[in-house]
Amino acid sequence: MSKSEQKRRPAKRKVVRRPKAPDYGAEFGRRLKKVRAEAGLTQETLAELADISTDYVKRLEGGHYVPTIAVVDSIRCALNLSWDQMMGS
C-alpha cells in the first residue's frame, strides 16, 4: 500500500467499555436455590407453597427473571425466612 492510500484510511475508533452492571436476576437465583435447598424443599413444593408456578421457580433460580417484591415476599413466607435471611444480609 502506498503512503497516499494509507493516509486516506479512517482512523480506528477507540472503544470505551462500560463496567458490567450487576446481574440481579442471577444473584437472586443463586440465593433462592441455596435457601430452598437448605430448607429441604423441591422446586415443585416451593412453587406450591408460594403460590407460583414451578416453571417460574426454575426460571428465577436460573437467573432469567428478576422477581417483584410481591413474589419475593411470597417465597420468603413459604420458606419462613426474614427479609434479611432471604436477601442474604
NUFIRO-456311 format. One record per atom (N, C-alpha, C, O): residue number from 0; residue in three letters; atom name; x negated, y, z. Coordinates in steps of 0.05 Angstrom, whole numbers. Atoms other than C-alpha are relative to their C-alpha. Last residue first. Layout:
<kolgus>
KOLGU  resi  resn  name    east   north      up
KOLGU   NUM   ALA    CA       X       Y       Z
...
</kolgus>
This chain:
<kolgus>
KOLGU  resi  resn  name    east   north      up
KOLGU    88   SER     N      13     -22     -16
KOLGU    88   SER    CA     559    -192    1093
KOLGU    88   SER     C     -10     -10      26
KOLGU    88   SER     O     -21       6      41
KOLGU    87   GLY     N      28       5      -6
KOLGU    87   GLY    CA     571    -252    1048
KOLGU    87   GLY     C     -14      21      15
KOLGU    87   GLY     O     -38      23      14
KOLGU    86   MET     N      17     -16      18
KOLGU    86   MET    CA     635    -228    1015
KOLGU    86   MET     C     -29      -3       7
KOLGU    86   MET     O     -46       9      -6
KOLGU    85   MET     N      -6       5      28
KOLGU    85   MET    CA     679    -282    1045
KOLGU    85   MET     C     -19      14     -19
KOLGU    85   MET     O     -28       2     -39
KOLGU    84   GLN     N       9      27       7
KOLGU    84   GLN    CA     646    -280    1113
KOLGU    84   GLN     C       4      -6     -29
KOLGU    84   GLN     O     -12     -19     -42
KOLGU    83   ASP     N      29       1      -1
KOLGU    83   ASP    CA     652    -205    1118
KOLGU    83   ASP     C     -10     -27      -8
KOLGU    83   ASP     O     -30     -30     -23
KOLGU    82   TRP     N      11     -13      24
KOLGU    82   TRP    CA     724    -207    1094
KOLGU    82   TRP     C     -30      -1       0
KOLGU    82   TRP     O     -42      -6     -21
KOLGU    81   SER     N      -2     -29      -1
KOLGU    81   SER    CA     740    -258    1148
KOLGU    81   SER     C     -10      12     -26
KOLGU    81   SER     O     -22      -2     -42
KOLGU    80   LEU     N      25     -16      -4
KOLGU    80   LEU    CA     749    -330    1129
KOLGU    80   LEU     C       7      29       4
KOLGU    80   LEU     O      27      39      -5
KOLGU    79   ASN     N       0      -8     -28
KOLGU    79   ASN    CA     807    -380    1135
KOLGU    79   ASN     C     -26      15       7
KOLGU    79   ASN     O     -39       9      27
KOLGU    78   LEU     N      25      11     -11
KOLGU    78   LEU    CA     791    -411    1067
KOLGU    78   LEU     C      -2       7      30
KOLGU    78   LEU     O     -21      -2      43
KOLGU    77   ALA     N      -1      29       4
KOLGU    77   ALA    CA     863    -400    1043
KOLGU    77   ALA     C     -24     -14      13
KOLGU    77   ALA     O     -22     -37      22
KOLGU    76   CYS     N     -20      11     -19
KOLGU    76   CYS    CA     862    -330    1074
KOLGU    76   CYS     C       1     -31      -3
KOLGU    76   CYS     O       3     -45      18
KOLGU    75   ARG     N      11      -4     -26
KOLGU    75   ARG    CA     798    -312    1036
KOLGU    75   ARG     C      19     -12      21
KOLGU    75   ARG     O      10     -26      40
KOLGU    74   ILE     N      21      20      -3
KOLGU    74   ILE    CA     825    -341     971
KOLGU    74   ILE     C     -11       1      29
KOLGU    74   ILE     O     -15     -20      41
KOLGU    73   SER     N     -14      26       0
KOLGU    73   SER    CA     889    -300     977
KOLGU    73   SER     C     -20     -22       5
KOLGU    73   SER     O     -15     -41      20
KOLGU    72   ASP     N     -14       3     -26
KOLGU    72   ASP    CA     848    -238     997
KOLGU    72   ASP     C      15     -27       2
KOLGU    72   ASP     O      14     -39      23
KOLGU    71   VAL     N      20       5     -21
KOLGU    71   VAL    CA     801    -247     938
KOLGU    71   VAL     C      13      -4      27
KOLGU    71   VAL     O       5     -22      42
KOLGU    70   VAL     N       9      28       4
KOLGU    70   VAL    CA     861    -253     892
KOLGU    70   VAL     C     -21      -7      21
KOLGU    70   VAL     O     -20     -29      32
KOLGU    69   ALA     N     -22      18      -8
KOLGU    69   ALA    CA     893    -189     920
KOLGU    69   ALA     C      -9     -29      -3
KOLGU    69   ALA     O      -2     -45      15
KOLGU    68   ILE     N       0       1     -30
KOLGU    68   ILE    CA     826    -152     915
KOLGU    68   ILE     C      22     -19      10
KOLGU    68   ILE     O      17     -34      29
KOLGU    67   THR     N     -11     -23     -13
KOLGU    67   THR    CA     824    -169     841
KOLGU    67   THR     C      -2      -3      30
KOLGU    67   THR     O      -8     -25      40
KOLGU    66   PRO     N     -27       1     -10
KOLGU    66   PRO    CA     777    -222     815
KOLGU    66   PRO     C       9      27      12
KOLGU    66   PRO     O      -7      44      19
KOLGU    65   VAL     N       4     -14     -26
KOLGU    65   VAL    CA     717    -211     770
KOLGU    65   VAL     C      28       2      11
KOLGU    65   VAL     O      46      14      -1
KOLGU    64   TYR     N     -19     -21      -8
KOLGU    64   TYR    CA     722    -264     716
KOLGU    64   TYR     C     -10      14      25
KOLGU    64   TYR     O     -24       2      42
KOLGU    63   HIS     N     -13     -11      24
KOLGU    63   HIS    CA     674    -309     677
KOLGU    63   HIS     C      19      23       6
KOLGU    63   HIS     O      25      39     -11
KOLGU    62   GLY     N       9     -28       4
KOLGU    62   GLY    CA     627    -322     735
KOLGU    62   GLY     C      13      14     -24
KOLGU    62   GLY     O       3      34     -33
KOLGU    61   GLY     N      18      -2      23
KOLGU    61   GLY    CA     634    -397     731
KOLGU    61   GLY     C      -9      28      -6
KOLGU    61   GLY     O     -27      32     -23
KOLGU    60   GLU     N      26      12      -9
KOLGU    60   GLU    CA     664    -399     801
KOLGU    60   GLU     C     -21       1     -23
KOLGU    60   GLU     O     -45       2     -17
KOLGU    59   LEU     N      12     -17     -20
KOLGU    59   LEU    CA     718    -350     778
KOLGU    59   LEU     C     -27     -11       8
KOLGU    59   LEU     O     -47       4       9
KOLGU    58   ARG     N      11     -23      14
KOLGU    58   ARG    CA     731    -390     715
KOLGU    58   ARG     C     -13      20      19
KOLGU    58   ARG     O     -33      32      13
KOLGU    57   LYS     N      23       8      16
KOLGU    57   LYS    CA     739    -454     754
KOLGU    57   LYS     C     -13      23     -14
KOLGU    57   LYS     O     -38      25     -14
KOLGU    56   VAL     N      21       5     -20
KOLGU    56   VAL    CA     785    -420     805
KOLGU    56   VAL     C     -25      -8     -15
KOLGU    56   VAL     O     -47       1      -9
KOLGU    55   TYR     N       9     -26      -9
KOLGU    55   TYR    CA     827    -392     747
KOLGU    55   TYR     C     -23      -4      20
KOLGU    55   TYR     O     -43      11      19
KOLGU    54   ASP     N      16     -12      22
KOLGU    54   ASP    CA     832    -461     715
KOLGU    54   ASP     C     -12      27       9
KOLGU    54   ASP     O     -35      33       2
KOLGU    53   THR     N      26      14      -2
KOLGU    53   THR    CA     857    -489     782
KOLGU    53   THR     C     -19      11     -21
KOLGU    53   THR     O     -43      15     -16
KOLGU    52   SER     N       3      24      16
KOLGU    52   SER    CA     913    -438     781
KOLGU    52   SER     C     -28     -11       3
KOLGU    52   SER     O     -48       3      10
KOLGU    51   ILE     N      11      -8      26
KOLGU    51   ILE    CA     926    -390     838
KOLGU    51   ILE     C      -5     -26     -16
KOLGU    51   ILE     O      -4     -48      -4
KOLGU    50   ASP     N     -21      -5      19
KOLGU    50   ASP    CA     969    -399     900
KOLGU    50   ASP     C     -10      13     -26
KOLGU    50   ASP     O       1      32     -36
KOLGU    49   ALA     N       1     -28       6
KOLGU    49   ALA    CA     910    -394     948
KOLGU    49   ALA     C      22       9     -19
KOLGU    49   ALA     O      24      33     -26
KOLGU    48   LEU     N      -2     -15     -25
KOLGU    48   LEU    CA     925    -462     980
KOLGU    48   LEU     C       1      31      -5
KOLGU    48   LEU     O      14      45       9
KOLGU    47   GLU     N     -26       4     -12
KOLGU    47   GLU    CA     939    -494     913
KOLGU    47   GLU     C       4      17      25
KOLGU    47   GLU     O      25      29      28
KOLGU    46   ALA     N     -20     -13      17
KOLGU    46   ALA    CA     878    -465     880
KOLGU    46   ALA     C      28      -2      11
KOLGU    46   ALA     O      43      17      11
KOLGU    45   LEU     N       2     -29      -4
KOLGU    45   LEU    CA     835    -485     939
KOLGU    45   LEU     C      20      15     -17
KOLGU    45   LEU     O      33      34      -7
KOLGU    44   THR     N     -12      -6     -26
KOLGU    44   THR    CA     860    -556     934
KOLGU    44   THR     C      -1      29       6
KOLGU    44   THR     O      19      41      16
KOLGU    43   GLU     N     -29       4       2
KOLGU    43   GLU    CA     847    -560     859
KOLGU    43   GLU     C      13       7      27
KOLGU    43   GLU     O      34      20      27
KOLGU    42   GLN     N     -11     -24      14
KOLGU    42   GLN    CA     777    -530     866
KOLGU    42   GLN     C      30      -2      -1
KOLGU    42   GLN     O      44      18       1
KOLGU    41   THR     N       4       2      28
KOLGU    41   THR    CA     761    -583     918
KOLGU    41   THR     C      11      25     -13
KOLGU    41   THR     O      25      41       0
KOLGU    40   LEU     N     -24       0      18
KOLGU    40   LEU    CA     755    -565     990
KOLGU    40   LEU     C      -8      -4     -29
KOLGU    40   LEU     O     -30       4     -38
KOLGU    39   GLY     N      -6      27       8
KOLGU    39   GLY    CA     701    -584    1041
KOLGU    39   GLY     C      25      -2     -18
KOLGU    39   GLY     O      39     -22     -17
KOLGU    38   ALA     N     -26       6     -12
KOLGU    38   ALA    CA     700    -515    1074
KOLGU    38   ALA     C       9     -29      -7
KOLGU    38   ALA     O      29     -38       3
KOLGU    37   GLU     N       4       1     -29
KOLGU    37   GLU    CA     625    -511    1059
KOLGU    37   GLU     C      26      -7      14
KOLGU    37   GLU     O      26     -19      35
KOLGU    36   ALA     N      13      26      -6
KOLGU    36   ALA    CA     641    -529     986
KOLGU    36   ALA     C      -5      -3      30
KOLGU    36   ALA     O      -1     -25      41
KOLGU    35   ARG     N     -19      21       5
KOLGU    35   ARG    CA     691    -472     981
KOLGU    35   ARG     C     -12     -27       7
KOLGU    35   ARG     O       1     -44      20
KOLGU    34   VAL     N     -18       1     -23
KOLGU    34   VAL    CA     642    -424    1015
KOLGU    34   VAL     C      22     -21      -4
KOLGU    34   VAL     O      31     -33      16
KOLGU    33   LYS     N      14       7     -25
KOLGU    33   LYS    CA     587    -441     965
KOLGU    33   LYS     C      20      -2      23
KOLGU    33   LYS     O      20     -22      37
KOLGU    32   LYS     N       7      28       1
KOLGU    32   LYS    CA     631    -441     903
KOLGU    32   LYS     C     -13      -9      26
KOLGU    32   LYS     O      -7     -31      35
KOLGU    31   LEU     N     -25      16      -2
KOLGU    31   LEU    CA     661    -374     922
KOLGU    31   LEU     C      -6     -30       0
KOLGU    31   LEU     O       4     -45      17
KOLGU    30   ARG     N      -9      -1     -28
KOLGU    30   ARG    CA     592    -343     934
KOLGU    30   ARG     C      25     -17       4
KOLGU    30   ARG     O      26     -32      24
KOLGU    29   ARG     N      19      16     -16
KOLGU    29   ARG    CA     565    -367     866
KOLGU    29   ARG     C       9       0      30
KOLGU    29   ARG     O       8     -21      43
KOLGU    28   GLY     N      -3      28       6
KOLGU    28   GLY    CA     628    -341     832
KOLGU    28   GLY     C     -18     -18      16
KOLGU    28   GLY     O     -10     -39      26
KOLGU    27   PHE     N     -23      10     -15
KOLGU    27   PHE    CA     625    -274     868
KOLGU    27   PHE     C       4     -30      -5
KOLGU    27   PHE     O      10     -45      13
KOLGU    26   GLU     N       6      -1     -28
KOLGU    26   GLU    CA     554    -262     843
KOLGU    26   GLU     C      23     -11      17
KOLGU    26   GLU     O      19     -28      35
KOLGU    25   ALA     N      19      22      -6
KOLGU    25   ALA    CA     571    -285     773
KOLGU    25   ALA     C      -6      -1      30
KOLGU    25   ALA     O      -8     -23      41
KOLGU    24   GLY     N     -14      25       4
KOLGU    24   GLY    CA     631    -239     769
KOLGU    24   GLY     C     -17     -24       7
KOLGU    24   GLY     O      -7     -42      20
KOLGU    23   TYR     N     -16       5     -24
KOLGU    23   TYR    CA     592    -181     800
KOLGU    23   TYR     C      16     -26      -3
KOLGU    23   TYR     O      20     -40      17
KOLGU    22   ASP     N     -21      17      11
KOLGU    22   ASP    CA     539    -183     745
KOLGU    22   ASP     C      17      -9      24
KOLGU    22   ASP     O      12     -30      36
KOLGU    21   PRO     N      -5      24     -16
KOLGU    21   PRO    CA     495    -125     767
KOLGU    21   PRO     C      24     -15     -12
KOLGU    21   PRO     O      44      -3     -21
KOLGU    20   ALA     N     -20      -5     -21
KOLGU    20   ALA    CA     479     -77     710
KOLGU    20   ALA     C       4     -26      16
KOLGU    20   ALA     O       2     -48       4
KOLGU    19   LYS     N     -24      18       1
KOLGU    19   LYS    CA     415     -91     672
KOLGU    19   LYS     C      18       6      23
KOLGU    19   LYS     O      10       7      46
KOLGU    18   PRO     N       1      22     -19
KOLGU    18   PRO    CA     367     -32     671
KOLGU    18   PRO     C      26     -16      -1
KOLGU    18   PRO     O      48      -5      -6
KOLGU    17   ARG     N     -12      -7     -25
KOLGU    17   ARG    CA     372       8     607
KOLGU    17   ARG     C      -3     -24      19
KOLGU    17   ARG     O      -4     -47      11
KOLGU    16   ARG     N     -18      21     -12
KOLGU    16   ARG    CA     324      -6     551
KOLGU    16   ARG     C      10      10      27
KOLGU    16   ARG     O      -5      20      44
KOLGU    15   VAL     N      -1      -4     -29
KOLGU    15   VAL    CA     296      52     511
KOLGU    15   VAL     C      20     -20      11
KOLGU    15   VAL     O      43     -20       4
KOLGU    14   VAL     N     -24      11     -13
KOLGU    14   VAL    CA     278      30     441
KOLGU    14   VAL     C      -3       4      30
KOLGU    14   VAL     O     -22      -5      42
KOLGU    13   LYS     N       7      12     -26
KOLGU    13   LYS    CA     226      75     407
KOLGU    13   LYS     C      26      -9      13
KOLGU    13   LYS     O      45       7      16
KOLGU    12   ARG     N     -13     -12     -24
KOLGU    12   ARG    CA     245      87     336
KOLGU    12   ARG     C      -9     -15      25
KOLGU    12   ARG     O     -12     -40      25
KOLGU    11   LYS     N     -16      19     -16
KOLGU    11   LYS    CA     195      67     283
KOLGU    11   LYS     C      11      14      24
KOLGU    11   LYS     O      -2      30      37
KOLGU    10   ALA     N      12       8     -25
KOLGU    10   ALA    CA     172     125     240
KOLGU    10   ALA     C      18     -20      14
KOLGU    10   ALA     O      43     -17      12
KOLGU     9   PRO     N     -10     -12     -24
KOLGU     9   PRO    CA     201     128     170
KOLGU     9   PRO     C     -14     -11      25
KOLGU     9   PRO     O     -21     -35      26
KOLGU     8   ARG     N     -14      18     -18
KOLGU     8   ARG    CA     156     106     114
KOLGU     8   ARG     C      10      14      25
KOLGU     8   ARG     O      -5      30      37
KOLGU     7   ARG     N     -29      -2       4
KOLGU     7   ARG    CA     138     161      66
KOLGU     7   ARG     C      16     -18      18
KOLGU     7   ARG     O      41     -15      21
KOLGU     6   LYS     N     -10     -25     -11
KOLGU     6   LYS    CA      68     169      93
KOLGU     6   LYS     C      30       2      -2
KOLGU     6   LYS     O      43      15      14
KOLGU     5   GLN     N       0       3     -29
KOLGU     5   GLN    CA      51      96      80
KOLGU     5   GLN     C      12      25      13
KOLGU     5   GLN     O      25      23      33
KOLGU     4   GLU     N     -23      17      -7
KOLGU     4   GLU    CA      71     103       7
KOLGU     4   GLU     C       2      -3      30
KOLGU     4   GLU     O      24      -5      41
KOLGU     3   SER     N     -24     -15       4
KOLGU     3   SER    CA      24     163      -1
KOLGU     3   SER     C      25     -16       7
KOLGU     3   SER     O      45      -6      17
KOLGU     2   LYS     N      -4     -19     -22
KOLGU     2   LYS    CA     -33     125      31
KOLGU     2   LYS     C      26      16      -3
KOLGU     2   LYS     O      39      22      17
KOLGU     1   SER     N      16     -24       1
KOLGU     1   SER    CA     -27      68     -18
KOLGU     1   SER     C       7      18      23
KOLGU     1   SER     O      27      15      37
KOLGU     0   MET     N     -17     -23       0
KOLGU     0   MET    CA       0       0       0
KOLGU     0   MET     C     -18      25       0
KOLGU     0   MET     O     -37      26      15
</kolgus>
